[in-house]
Amino acid sequence: MLNNETIRIIKQRRSVRNFEEKQISDEELTTIVEAGVYAPSGSGQIEEYTHFCVIQNKEILDRINSISKEFATQTKIPHLIELGENVEFNCLYGAPTLIIISYNINWIQPETDCAAVTQNMLLAAESIGLGGCWLYFPLQAFMSGQEKELLMELQIPEYYKPNQSIIIGYKKDKKIEKIRREVKNISIIK
């Protein structure tokens, strides 16, 4: 099997949910966001139709956690209700940086492009020694009835919809859990 640095990073990356309190540097943040802009896109215009909202303000992070947990308790999904009611659960896992990726609602195939952006950013974070995790939970804050105020406060432009969110920070645990995955369900037609 062929192997190089890119393949090694892809295989090495794991979801991190335990972070140091130290904030990531501006240079690291710029590197991660720039990697997102270079994601493949059906339109080839990620930078025109995507908005990146980087939140590093602890007060706002805490509020997003609270709003998301409150919304979770109102769903009909037992696991989400349980997490929402757990006073010790933090949906951002104490990460110092949350990035919300939003798309222009007039964009063609936005969910696919936003997913590619998100994956690029997570791989970039891993490649520079940071940890990250792709999360659904914080997006519930934008379904809570408080979304208009939140969108305005976070400077997410009108006609943009939050679609993906990731947390980024310095890994508290530096050990990499090695896993082996096999390619199983595949058809090769020659």
Backbone as a chain_set.jsonl record, in Angstrom:
{"seq": "MLNNETIRIIKQRRSVRNFEEKQISDEELTTIVEAGVYAPSGSGQIEEYTHFCVIQNKEILDRINSISKEFATQTKIPHLIELGENVEFNCLYGAPTLIIISYNINWIQPETDCAAVTQNMLLAAESIGLGGCWLYFPLQAFMSGQEKELLMELQIPEYYKPNQSIIIGYKKDKKIEKIRREVKNISIIK", "coords": {"N": [[0.844, -1.181, 0.0], [0.523, 2.227, -0.811], [2.057, 5.033, 0.807], [2.236, 8.202, 2.404], [2.875, 11.51, 3.768], [0.372, 12.84, 3.825], [-1.487, 10.7, 3.732], [-0.751, 9.474, 6.126], [-1.525, 11.433, 8.036], [-4.31, 11.478, 7.602], [-4.984, 8.883, 8.455], [-4.17, 9.047, 11.083], [-5.67, 11.035, 12.374], [-8.007, 11.681, 14.921], [-11.114, 12.124, 16.655], [-11.056, 14.639, 19.034], [-11.739, 15.321, 22.363], [-10.827, 16.499, 24.626], [-9.175, 19.059, 25.915], [-6.416, 21.377, 26.309], [-6.386, 24.393, 28.26], [-5.275, 26.56, 27.009], [-5.34, 28.985, 24.402], [-5.461, 28.614, 20.822], [-2.997, 29.724, 18.419], [-3.037, 32.755, 16.394], [-1.836, 32.329, 13.933], [-2.046, 29.541, 13.645], [-4.834, 29.315, 13.562], [-5.412, 30.787, 11.201], [-4.147, 29.139, 9.324], [-5.737, 26.827, 9.498], [-8.322, 27.756, 8.721], [-7.732, 28.677, 6.153], [-7.093, 26.241, 4.93], [-9.64, 25.193, 4.816], [-10.84, 26.843, 2.905], [-9.61, 25.931, 0.648], [-10.888, 23.596, 0.027], [-12.454, 21.046, -2.039], [-15.021, 21.912, -4.372], [-18.222, 21.948, -5.861], [-18.93, 24.227, -7.246], [-16.582, 25.568, -7.27], [-16.161, 27.817, -5.769], [-15.771, 28.239, -2.979], [-14.902, 30.279, -1.225], [-16.607, 32.344, -1.861], [-19.195, 31.553, -1.181], [-19.286, 30.582, 1.369], [-19.251, 31.041, 4.883], [-17.158, 31.627, 7.605], [-17.306, 31.42, 10.989], [-15.532, 32.183, 13.704], [-15.269, 31.449, 17.009], [-13.983, 32.482, 19.98], [-14.462, 33.567, 22.35], [-15.09, 33.078, 25.661], [-17.453, 33.533, 27.115], [-19.441, 33.658, 25.129], [-19.11, 31.099, 24.028], [-19.916, 29.565, 26.232], [-22.588, 30.348, 26.353], [-23.592, 29.362, 23.911], [-23.295, 26.65, 24.436], [-25.159, 26.396, 26.569], [-27.623, 27.184, 25.339], [-27.812, 25.249, 23.318], [-27.949, 22.896, 24.828], [-30.335, 23.335, 26.215], [-32.151, 23.345, 24.074], [-31.828, 20.681, 23.261], [-33.1, 19.274, 25.288], [-35.713, 19.573, 24.615], [-36.199, 18.036, 22.453], [-37.267, 14.934, 20.92], [-35.536, 12.945, 21.241], [-34.071, 10.552, 23.062], [-31.28, 10.281, 23.841], [-30.214, 12.843, 23.29], [-31.794, 14.39, 24.978], [-30.984, 13.406, 27.462], [-28.262, 14.224, 27.479], [-28.645, 16.999, 27.354], [-29.844, 17.49, 29.812], [-27.852, 16.859, 31.582], [-25.904, 18.327, 33.892], [-23.15, 18.465, 34.019], [-22.237, 18.058, 31.464], [-20.615, 19.452, 28.687], [-21.154, 20.653, 25.614], [-19.176, 21.542, 23.979], [-16.916, 20.569, 24.959], [-15.018, 21.952, 26.433], [-13.296, 23.146, 24.651], [-11.17, 25.705, 23.322], [-11.737, 27.031, 20.965], [-14.324, 27.436, 18.654], [-15.558, 26.708, 15.495], [-17.857, 27.726, 13.194], [-19.333, 26.734, 10.265], [-20.972, 28.178, 7.691], [-23.38, 28.357, 5.018], [-24.269, 30.084, 1.998], [-27.627, 30.472, 1.322], [-28.459, 30.41, -1.279], [-26.803, 28.825, -2.699], [-25.57, 26.119, -4.683], [-25.698, 22.741, -3.847], [-24.761, 22.921, -1.081], [-24.374, 21.524, 1.402], [-22.663, 19.359, 0.884], [-20.329, 20.673, 0.021], [-19.739, 22.175, 2.337], [-19.185, 20.102, 4.095], [-16.835, 19.084, 2.955], [-15.16, 21.286, 3.357], [-15.073, 21.286, 6.154], [-13.829, 18.806, 6.715], [-11.304, 19.26, 5.523], [-10.36, 21.294, 7.242], [-10.194, 19.96, 9.707], [-8.249, 18.021, 9.129], [-6.106, 19.713, 8.569], [-5.757, 20.871, 11.104], [-4.924, 18.625, 12.579], [-2.54, 18.092, 11.228], [-0.879, 20.138, 12.078], [-0.528, 19.629, 14.684], [-2.69, 20.061, 16.387], [-5.833, 19.336, 18.034], [-9.127, 18.28, 17.12], [-12.726, 18.217, 16.698], [-15.594, 17.158, 15.006], [-18.764, 18.403, 15.265], [-22.268, 18.047, 15.919], [-23.991, 18.923, 17.895], [-23.679, 21.737, 18.851], [-24.91, 23.112, 16.779], [-27.563, 23.048, 17.277], [-28.208, 25.301, 18.676], [-28.901, 27.087, 16.767], [-31.411, 26.433, 16.086], [-33.107, 26.987, 18.009], [-34.943, 29.012, 18.512], [-33.73, 31.229, 19.334], [-32.092, 31.904, 17.375], [-31.984, 34.132, 15.562], [-31.004, 36.355, 17.037], [-28.575, 35.26, 17.813], [-27.289, 34.719, 15.355], [-26.97, 37.349, 14.472], [-25.329, 38.43, 16.504], [-23.053, 36.864, 16.135], [-22.204, 37.715, 13.734], [-22.907, 36.444, 11.363], [-23.693, 36.498, 8.069], [-26.784, 37.725, 6.58], [-28.932, 35.498, 4.851], [-27.287, 33.324, 5.117], [-26.723, 30.062, 6.366], [-25.988, 28.231, 9.25], [-24.15, 25.245, 9.086], [-22.176, 23.312, 9.638], [-20.036, 22.421, 12.388], [-17.032, 22.731, 14.241], [-14.731, 21.97, 16.855], [-11.656, 23.18, 18.106], [-8.383, 22.827, 19.437], [-5.519, 22.612, 21.692], [-4.359, 19.376, 22.206], [-5.035, 17.579, 25.141], [-4.373, 15.001, 25.84], [-1.787, 13.387, 24.422], [-1.395, 10.922, 23.279], [-1.88, 8.723, 20.579], [-4.504, 6.85, 19.556], [-4.225, 3.909, 17.966], [-5.916, 2.563, 15.273], [-7.259, -0.009, 13.252], [-8.67, -0.199, 10.183], [-10.649, -1.842, 7.79], [-11.07, -2.051, 4.278], [-14.105, -2.883, 3.156], [-16.818, -3.015, 1.938], [-16.823, -2.785, -1.217], [-16.804, -2.295, -4.692], [-15.118, -3.104, -7.569], [-14.913, -2.372, -10.816], [-13.641, -3.411, -13.768]], "CA": [[0.0, 0.0, 0.0], [1.263, 3.488, -0.861], [1.952, 5.821, 2.029], [2.946, 9.468, 2.432], [2.491, 12.327, 4.921], [-1.071, 13.095, 3.789], [-2.163, 9.461, 4.129], [-0.472, 9.28, 7.55], [-2.376, 12.37, 8.795], [-5.695, 10.995, 7.486], [-5.131, 7.708, 9.306], [-3.838, 9.407, 12.462], [-6.631, 11.971, 12.974], [-9.102, 11.162, 15.735], [-11.891, 13.167, 17.327], [-10.487, 15.006, 20.331], [-12.732, 15.952, 23.229], [-10.149, 16.839, 25.871], [-8.278, 20.113, 25.465], [-5.752, 22.289, 27.233], [-7.107, 25.673, 28.331], [-4.552, 27.535, 26.19], [-5.946, 29.304, 23.105], [-4.603, 28.394, 19.663], [-2.429, 30.977, 17.922], [-3.654, 33.331, 15.197], [-1.23, 31.666, 12.773], [-2.675, 28.213, 13.538], [-6.21, 29.537, 13.131], [-5.371, 31.177, 9.79], [-3.79, 27.947, 8.563], [-6.9, 25.929, 9.479], [-9.385, 28.35, 7.896], [-7.26, 28.677, 4.768], [-7.26, 24.871, 4.425], [-11.059, 25.049, 4.495], [-11.109, 27.561, 1.655], [-9.061, 25.141, -0.449], [-11.655, 22.35, -0.139], [-13.102, 20.912, -3.345], [-16.374, 22.467, -4.416], [-18.897, 21.817, -7.15], [-18.928, 25.521, -7.927], [-15.232, 26.116, -7.249], [-16.205, 29.151, -5.17], [-15.961, 28.117, -1.529], [-14.699, 31.557, -0.536], [-17.722, 33.241, -2.18], [-20.484, 31.079, -0.68], [-19.127, 30.03, 2.71], [-18.872, 31.983, 5.937], [-16.521, 31.0, 8.746], [-17.436, 32.18, 12.228], [-14.606, 31.654, 14.697], [-15.652, 31.954, 18.332], [-12.987, 32.199, 21.006], [-14.934, 34.282, 23.53], [-15.61, 32.062, 26.577], [-18.837, 33.844, 27.473], [-20.289, 33.243, 24.003], [-19.035, 29.636, 23.97], [-20.768, 29.056, 27.312], [-23.986, 30.589, 25.992], [-23.937, 28.386, 22.866], [-23.45, 25.387, 25.146], [-26.427, 26.44, 27.31], [-28.757, 27.218, 24.403], [-27.857, 23.948, 22.646], [-28.416, 21.901, 25.802], [-31.748, 23.611, 26.471], [-32.886, 22.857, 22.908], [-31.758, 19.215, 23.266], [-34.092, 18.727, 26.227], [-37.039, 19.708, 24.019], [-36.332, 17.101, 21.332], [-37.855, 13.639, 21.291], [-34.437, 11.993, 21.117], [-33.647, 10.288, 24.45], [-29.865, 10.543, 24.082], [-30.021, 14.291, 23.339], [-32.443, 14.868, 26.204], [-30.101, 13.033, 28.569], [-27.109, 15.125, 27.458], [-29.11, 18.348, 27.677], [-30.162, 17.574, 31.236], [-26.645, 16.579, 32.352], [-25.291, 19.613, 34.248], [-21.7, 18.396, 33.821], [-21.913, 17.922, 30.038], [-20.356, 20.653, 27.903], [-21.191, 20.187, 24.22], [-17.954, 22.002, 23.312], [-15.841, 19.821, 25.62], [-13.998, 22.857, 26.956], [-12.389, 23.611, 23.593], [-11.067, 27.169, 23.319], [-12.157, 27.595, 19.676], [-15.423, 26.821, 17.914], [-15.708, 27.272, 14.152], [-19.143, 27.401, 12.572], [-19.263, 26.897, 8.816], [-22.31, 28.47, 7.168], [-23.434, 28.483, 3.562], [-25.248, 30.967, 1.382], [-28.796, 29.632, 1.013], [-28.646, 30.387, -2.733], [-25.687, 28.042, -3.208], [-25.905, 24.782, -5.164], [-25.059, 21.621, -3.147], [-23.957, 23.493, -0.003], [-24.026, 20.596, 2.481], [-21.493, 18.597, 0.453], [-19.168, 21.556, 0.031], [-19.41, 22.499, 3.731], [-18.557, 18.909, 4.68], [-15.453, 19.047, 2.456], [-14.466, 22.361, 4.077], [-14.884, 20.828, 7.527], [-12.807, 17.76, 6.727], [-10.007, 19.91, 5.27], [-9.932, 22.021, 8.436], [-9.804, 18.984, 10.728], [-6.965, 17.442, 8.725], [-5.088, 20.755, 8.759], [-5.497, 20.966, 12.548], [-4.105, 17.456, 12.954], [-1.213, 18.182, 10.622], [-0.047, 21.099, 12.819], [-0.439, 19.195, 16.074], [-3.867, 20.417, 17.173], [-6.925, 18.383, 18.034], [-10.415, 18.833, 16.721], [-13.859, 17.298, 16.665], [-16.73, 17.569, 14.198], [-19.899, 18.326, 16.18], [-23.62, 18.455, 15.546], [-24.691, 19.47, 19.049], [-23.765, 23.204, 18.927], [-25.786, 23.658, 15.736], [-28.922, 23.139, 17.828], [-28.429, 26.68, 19.126], [-29.468, 27.816, 15.638], [-32.766, 25.912, 15.88], [-33.673, 27.124, 19.347], [-35.814, 30.166, 18.677], [-32.837, 32.346, 19.638], [-31.112, 31.947, 16.288], [-31.826, 35.457, 14.942], [-30.102, 37.145, 17.87], [-27.264, 34.604, 17.783], [-26.699, 34.985, 14.031], [-26.567, 38.752, 14.436], [-24.188, 38.597, 17.407], [-21.893, 36.172, 15.569], [-21.916, 38.369, 12.454], [-23.149, 35.538, 10.238], [-24.493, 37.334, 7.163], [-28.139, 37.364, 6.176], [-28.969, 34.497, 3.785], [-26.351, 32.232, 5.407], [-27.263, 29.101, 7.325], [-24.978, 27.376, 9.87], [-24.291, 23.872, 8.589], [-21.191, 22.428, 10.267], [-19.269, 23.063, 13.461], [-15.909, 21.978, 14.773], [-13.97, 22.557, 17.949], [-10.21, 23.061, 17.881], [-7.551, 23.219, 20.56], [-4.348, 21.775, 21.959], [-4.745, 18.088, 22.792], [-4.567, 17.313, 26.497], [-3.767, 13.667, 25.772], [-1.03, 13.354, 23.155], [-1.325, 9.563, 22.753], [-2.743, 8.461, 19.425], [-5.071, 5.502, 19.558], [-4.11, 3.315, 16.633], [-7.001, 1.668, 14.905], [-7.109, -0.602, 11.928], [-9.938, -0.327, 9.476], [-10.528, -2.6, 6.547], [-11.971, -1.711, 3.182], [-14.94, -4.061, 2.993], [-17.877, -2.884, 0.936], [-16.246, -2.116, -2.374], [-16.933, -2.947, -5.995], [-14.15, -2.604, -8.556], [-15.341, -2.821, -12.14], [-12.584, -3.115, -14.733]], "C": [[0.892, 1.248, 0.0], [1.056, 4.264, 0.437], [2.756, 7.108, 1.869], [2.42, 10.282, 3.616], [0.98, 12.589, 4.964], [-1.847, 11.871, 4.253], [-1.949, 9.21, 5.625], [-1.368, 10.177, 8.41], [-3.839, 11.913, 8.756], [-5.922, 9.818, 8.434], [-4.935, 8.022, 10.788], [-4.938, 10.224, 13.133], [-7.745, 11.231, 13.715], [-9.874, 12.345, 16.307], [-11.329, 13.388, 18.721], [-11.556, 15.753, 21.118], [-12.139, 16.317, 24.59], [-9.012, 17.802, 25.524], [-7.586, 20.829, 26.612], [-6.524, 23.609, 27.208], [-6.492, 26.741, 27.439], [-5.221, 27.722, 24.824], [-4.952, 29.022, 21.976], [-4.11, 29.746, 19.147], [-3.189, 31.472, 16.69], [-3.121, 32.654, 13.936], [-1.838, 30.267, 12.557], [-4.105, 28.342, 13.029], [-6.268, 29.885, 11.644], [-5.072, 29.982, 8.902], [-4.993, 27.021, 8.411], [-8.001, 26.479, 8.577], [-8.978, 28.359, 6.426], [-7.381, 27.278, 4.15], [-8.721, 24.613, 4.054], [-11.417, 25.692, 3.171], [-10.615, 26.773, 0.436], [-9.783, 23.804, -0.648], [-12.241, 22.268, -1.545], [-14.55, 21.392, -3.265], [-16.956, 22.282, -5.81], [-18.865, 23.106, -7.948], [-17.527, 26.117, -8.035], [-15.155, 27.474, -6.584], [-16.496, 29.094, -3.675], [-15.898, 29.479, -0.851], [-15.832, 32.546, -0.795], [-19.015, 32.85, -1.471], [-20.425, 30.475, 0.714], [-18.747, 31.144, 3.672], [-18.31, 31.19, 7.104], [-16.69, 31.917, 9.953], [-16.566, 31.495, 13.277], [-14.952, 32.292, 16.038], [-14.608, 31.498, 19.338], [-13.323, 32.91, 22.321], [-15.63, 33.28, 24.456], [-17.074, 32.296, 26.94], [-19.809, 33.399, 26.366], [-20.276, 31.723, 23.85], [-19.944, 29.011, 25.031], [-22.248, 29.231, 26.976], [-24.451, 29.617, 24.903], [-24.145, 27.007, 23.489], [-24.818, 25.34, 25.843], [-27.639, 26.383, 26.392], [-28.917, 25.856, 23.726], [-28.396, 22.87, 23.579], [-29.903, 22.086, 26.093], [-32.605, 23.091, 25.315], [-32.937, 21.327, 22.907], [-32.813, 18.605, 24.179], [-35.512, 18.781, 25.658], [-37.242, 18.796, 22.805], [-37.027, 15.834, 21.828], [-36.805, 12.538, 21.213], [-33.854, 11.749, 22.506], [-32.181, 10.622, 24.743], [-29.593, 12.051, 24.172], [-30.635, 14.891, 24.602], [-31.541, 14.611, 27.408], [-28.873, 13.955, 28.636], [-27.511, 16.54, 27.856], [-29.386, 18.541, 29.154], [-28.943, 17.343, 32.131], [-25.903, 17.888, 32.635], [-23.779, 19.624, 34.02], [-21.295, 18.338, 32.348], [-21.722, 19.296, 29.399], [-20.252, 20.204, 26.451], [-19.977, 20.638, 23.426], [-16.71, 21.402, 23.969], [-14.698, 20.714, 26.117], [-13.007, 23.354, 25.921], [-12.342, 25.137, 23.587], [-11.564, 27.829, 22.034], [-13.272, 26.759, 19.069], [-15.483, 27.505, 16.56], [-17.032, 26.78, 13.592], [-19.028, 27.718, 11.092], [-20.701, 27.052, 8.315], [-22.244, 28.589, 5.656], [-24.497, 29.486, 3.153], [-26.417, 30.109, 0.928], [-29.09, 29.568, -0.49], [-27.559, 29.576, -3.442], [-26.17, 26.667, -3.65], [-25.077, 23.76, -4.393], [-24.227, 22.071, -1.945], [-23.529, 22.501, 1.072], [-22.771, 19.804, 2.144], [-20.235, 19.456, 0.525], [-18.759, 21.919, 1.464], [-18.769, 21.305, 4.435], [-17.105, 18.797, 4.221], [-14.601, 20.108, 3.15], [-14.1, 21.886, 5.487], [-13.791, 19.772, 7.621], [-11.412, 18.347, 6.477], [-9.477, 20.598, 6.531], [-9.494, 21.063, 9.535], [-8.464, 18.328, 10.398], [-5.83, 18.453, 8.883], [-4.734, 20.889, 10.238], [-4.603, 19.822, 13.008], [-2.682, 17.599, 12.443], [-0.292, 19.18, 11.335], [-0.059, 20.818, 14.324], [-1.602, 19.569, 16.968], [-4.893, 19.291, 17.109], [-8.209, 19.066, 17.629], [-11.49, 17.767, 16.748], [-14.996, 17.939, 15.87], [-17.974, 17.359, 15.043], [-21.207, 18.757, 15.541], [-24.241, 19.3, 16.659], [-24.772, 20.998, 19.077], [-24.67, 23.83, 17.867], [-27.232, 23.774, 16.21], [-29.237, 24.538, 18.337], [-29.1, 27.504, 18.033], [-30.84, 27.275, 15.23], [-33.626, 26.217, 17.097], [-34.734, 28.199, 19.518], [-35.008, 31.413, 19.019], [-31.853, 32.581, 18.499], [-30.924, 33.331, 15.679], [-30.842, 36.322, 15.721], [-28.676, 36.581, 17.802], [-26.559, 34.856, 16.452], [-26.187, 36.417, 13.935], [-25.321, 38.977, 15.301], [-22.91, 37.983, 16.825], [-21.504, 36.704, 14.188], [-21.988, 37.397, 11.274], [-24.109, 36.271, 9.308], [-25.906, 36.795, 6.914], [-28.036, 36.431, 4.97], [-27.899, 33.416, 3.943], [-26.929, 31.362, 6.502], [-26.118, 28.27, 7.915], [-25.223, 25.914, 9.5], [-23.356, 22.885, 9.267], [-20.549, 23.18, 11.424], [-18.167, 22.126, 13.923], [-15.307, 22.731, 15.947], [-12.502, 22.243, 17.703], [-9.482, 23.494, 19.151], [-6.325, 22.331, 20.67], [-4.813, 20.512, 22.679], [-4.179, 17.96, 24.2], [-3.832, 15.973, 26.536], [-3.094, 13.533, 24.417], [-0.944, 11.955, 22.539], [-2.314, 9.401, 21.608], [-3.214, 7.012, 19.502], [-4.999, 4.959, 18.136], [-5.29, 2.386, 16.403], [-6.716, 1.122, 13.514], [-8.504, -0.743, 11.339], [-9.69, -1.058, 8.17], [-11.51, -2.062, 5.518], [-12.8, -2.963, 2.908], [-15.914, -3.923, 1.827], [-17.373, -2.095, -0.257], [-16.509, -2.956, -3.613], [-15.921, -2.297, -6.926], [-14.534, -3.197, -9.891], [-14.265, -2.415, -13.127], [-13.011, -3.522, -16.131]], "O": [[1.888, 1.311, 0.721], [0.01, 4.16, 1.078], [3.83, 7.104, 1.269], [1.6, 9.784, 4.387], [0.381, 12.559, 6.039], [-2.76, 11.985, 5.071], [-2.872, 8.778, 6.315], [-1.913, 9.717, 9.414], [-4.527, 11.96, 9.776], [-6.934, 9.765, 9.133], [-5.481, 7.331, 11.648], [-5.123, 10.118, 14.345], [-8.338, 10.285, 13.198], [-9.333, 13.444, 16.426], [-11.15, 12.443, 19.491], [-12.189, 16.682, 20.618], [-12.861, 16.429, 25.582], [-8.016, 17.41, 24.917], [-8.095, 20.884, 27.731], [-7.232, 23.902, 26.244], [-7.146, 27.742, 27.146], [-5.616, 26.754, 24.175], [-3.744, 29.174, 22.156], [-4.725, 30.781, 19.405], [-3.892, 30.707, 16.031], [-3.868, 32.434, 12.983], [-2.106, 29.868, 11.424], [-4.538, 27.573, 12.17], [-7.089, 29.334, 10.911], [-5.678, 29.828, 7.841], [-5.241, 26.492, 7.327], [-8.553, 25.746, 7.757], [-9.798, 28.077, 5.553], [-7.733, 27.148, 2.978], [-9.004, 23.899, 3.093], [-12.208, 25.146, 2.402], [-11.138, 26.93, -0.667], [-9.32, 22.968, -1.424], [-12.497, 23.295, -2.174], [-15.204, 21.287, -2.228], [-16.26, 22.443, -6.812], [-18.783, 23.086, -9.176], [-17.306, 27.058, -8.797], [-14.195, 28.215, -6.799], [-17.36, 29.813, -3.172], [-16.733, 29.8, -0.006], [-16.004, 33.493, -0.028], [-19.847, 33.712, -1.188], [-21.413, 29.915, 1.189], [-18.015, 32.069, 3.319], [-18.904, 30.205, 7.543], [-16.258, 33.069, 9.924], [-16.839, 30.365, 13.684], [-14.931, 33.514, 16.183], [-14.378, 30.304, 19.527], [-12.554, 32.855, 23.28], [-16.646, 32.695, 24.081], [-17.845, 31.343, 27.058], [-20.866, 32.835, 26.648], [-21.313, 31.121, 23.572], [-20.654, 28.044, 24.756], [-23.064, 28.361, 27.28], [-25.569, 29.106, 24.961], [-25.066, 26.283, 23.111], [-25.546, 24.356, 25.718], [-28.575, 25.622, 26.639], [-30.036, 25.365, 23.578], [-29.202, 22.033, 23.172], [-30.643, 21.11, 26.204], [-33.65, 22.477, 25.534], [-33.971, 20.741, 22.587], [-33.359, 17.542, 23.88], [-36.41, 18.109, 26.166], [-38.316, 18.781, 22.204], [-37.328, 15.697, 23.014], [-37.133, 11.354, 21.132], [-33.214, 12.634, 23.072], [-31.879, 11.191, 25.792], [-28.83, 12.49, 25.032], [-30.061, 15.791, 25.215], [-31.357, 15.48, 28.261], [-28.491, 14.41, 29.714], [-26.798, 17.203, 28.61], [-29.185, 19.631, 29.691], [-29.007, 17.613, 33.331], [-25.338, 18.49, 31.722], [-23.192, 20.692, 33.845], [-20.127, 18.548, 32.023], [-22.558, 20.186, 29.551], [-19.346, 19.448, 26.102], [-19.764, 20.166, 22.309], [-15.585, 21.701, 23.57], [-13.552, 20.275, 26.208], [-11.978, 23.927, 26.278], [-13.358, 25.791, 23.822], [-11.79, 29.039, 22.004], [-13.175, 25.535, 18.982], [-15.462, 28.733, 16.477], [-17.291, 25.579, 13.526], [-18.671, 28.832, 10.71], [-21.534, 26.163, 8.496], [-21.193, 28.881, 5.086], [-25.483, 29.706, 3.857], [-26.221, 29.119, 0.222], [-29.897, 28.744, -0.92], [-27.427, 29.65, -4.664], [-27.089, 26.112, -3.047], [-23.858, 23.909, -4.299], [-23.084, 21.636, -1.805], [-22.427, 22.62, 1.606], [-21.914, 19.595, 3.002], [-19.202, 19.016, 1.03], [-17.568, 21.967, 1.774], [-17.897, 21.486, 5.286], [-16.234, 18.45, 5.019], [-13.446, 19.851, 3.49], [-12.971, 22.062, 5.946], [-12.93, 19.835, 8.499], [-10.45, 17.969, 7.147], [-8.293, 20.496, 6.849], [-8.513, 21.334, 10.229], [-7.641, 18.107, 11.287], [-4.724, 18.092, 9.283], [-3.561, 21.006, 10.592], [-3.638, 20.035, 13.743], [-1.727, 17.264, 13.145], [0.93, 19.088, 11.218], [0.347, 21.657, 15.129], [-1.517, 19.413, 18.186], [-4.828, 18.415, 16.247], [-8.359, 20.279, 17.776], [-11.203, 16.572, 16.814], [-15.31, 19.116, 16.049], [-18.221, 16.242, 15.499], [-21.257, 19.691, 14.74], [-24.936, 20.279, 16.387], [-25.859, 21.525, 19.31], [-25.143, 24.953, 18.039], [-28.029, 24.505, 15.622], [-30.404, 24.921, 18.42], [-29.779, 28.491, 18.317], [-31.362, 27.614, 14.167], [-34.759, 25.745, 17.192], [-35.361, 28.281, 20.574], [-35.538, 32.524, 18.999], [-30.904, 33.353, 18.633], [-29.803, 33.679, 15.308], [-29.955, 36.946, 15.138], [-27.701, 37.331, 17.741], [-25.369, 35.169, 16.426], [-25.113, 36.67, 13.39], [-24.374, 39.637, 14.874], [-21.819, 38.524, 17.005], [-20.579, 36.193, 13.557], [-21.229, 37.513, 10.312], [-25.215, 36.627, 9.713], [-26.174, 35.598, 7.021], [-27.127, 36.579, 4.154], [-27.633, 32.671, 3.0], [-27.546, 31.855, 7.446], [-25.353, 27.664, 7.164], [-26.344, 25.412, 9.588], [-23.72, 21.723, 9.449], [-20.518, 24.411, 11.443], [-18.339, 20.908, 13.989], [-15.365, 23.958, 16.022], [-12.151, 21.191, 17.168], [-9.915, 24.412, 19.847], [-6.114, 21.425, 19.864], [-5.571, 20.583, 23.646], [-2.994, 18.2, 24.427], [-2.797, 15.839, 27.188], [-3.759, 13.563, 23.382], [-0.478, 11.806, 21.409], [-3.443, 9.887, 21.671], [-2.411, 6.079, 19.511], [-5.633, 5.487, 17.222], [-5.611, 1.537, 17.235], [-6.011, 1.741, 12.716], [-9.395, -1.341, 11.943], [-8.647, -0.902, 7.536], [-12.63, -1.67, 5.847], [-12.265, -3.984, 2.478], [-15.819, -4.655, 0.842], [-17.488, -0.87, -0.294], [-16.441, -4.185, -3.57], [-15.881, -1.073, -7.051], [-14.481, -4.414, -10.069], [-13.999, -1.228, -13.312], [-12.25, -3.351, -17.084]]}, "num_chains": 1, "name": "protein.A"}
